[in-house]
Amino acid sequence: MTEQNRVRVIGGRSFDFSRRVAVMAIVNRTPDSFHDRGRTYALGKAIEAVTAAADAGADWIDVGGVPFAPGPEVSAAEELERVLPVVEAARARTVVSVDTFRPEVAAEVIKAGAGVVNDTSGLRDPAMADVVAGTDAQLVITHSLAAPRTLWPRPQYGDVVNEVAKFLRERVAVALDRGVRPDQIIIDPGPDLNKNTRHTLELTRRLDEIAAVDYPLLAAVSNKDFIGETLDAEQPDRLAGTLAAVVFCVLRGARIVRVHDVRATVDAVRMTEAMLGWREPLLARHNV
């Protein structure tokens, strides 16, 4: 990874992605998110989740006001009502990311202190790049075939890895052409987004080919259906599979992991960093 892509200042905090993996905690202010099913929809519950995630060692908080999956229409005004108070509550404690595909929402959350815009549409609206350009915010560019909130049954790929990498390179070029700096870009191959389980397993197996696009890579694998279908595990029983996927993705080049179960993931990631020689033990007493 080039120097400009390796070392980043994000939300006022420094990250060296050659030796560090950022753990991004998910806090959804939605009644219909696929995993928590509205557990943090109420503002008080969302703020509690932010505090708990920060205390558990999360480096970032990713706040979502609209799920990717199809569902009832949520206006931009309502999305902002959901996410802005969480951004304001979280920004002093941690890097804040907002999961949104709307440029007008992105503009407001950046003003409120969000350090990352997590665009699951992959710049479907290029105006998103215009909003991020000229700011200090990071832009996550995610692969998907369909727009958020849209059904795409039975997705087909010739070579899912090559097609995802090509898409990401093309969308990165759009961002750069519109003034986004290289050191603002993060890529996400979009596990399970318009992909079946075999597609996502192949994408994960060959994640190093996506990392070769040469921007910090985000792995959003937590509790997803490819884990559930691989293990025949319902949503509450996917933690072990998630941790295995997280560690595997780190070894294949992921430098940000987006997760629901923060404390367990932080431990798994920090242990992986130590075994890679990136981090010293917090204690060194055994047989000393």
CORRAGI-V674746 format. One record per helix or strand. SS is the DSSP state (A for helix, B for strand). FROM is the first residue (numbers start at 1). TO is the last residue. If there is no record, write none. Layout:
ss->SS from->FROM to->TO
ss->SS from->FROM to->TO
This chain:
ss->A from->3 to->6
ss->B from->7 to->10
ss->B from->13 to->16
ss->B from->22 to->28
ss->A from->43 to->55
ss->B from->60 to->64
ss->A from->76 to->90
ss->B from->95 to->99
ss->A from->103 to->111
ss->B from->116 to->119
ss->A from->127 to->132
ss->B from->138 to->142
ss->A from->160 to->177
ss->A from->182 to->184
ss->B from->185 to->188
ss->A from->197 to->205
ss->A from->207 to->211
ss->B from->216 to->219
ss->A from->225 to->231
ss->A from->235 to->237
ss->A from->239 to->251
ss->B from->256 to->259
ss->A from->262 to->275
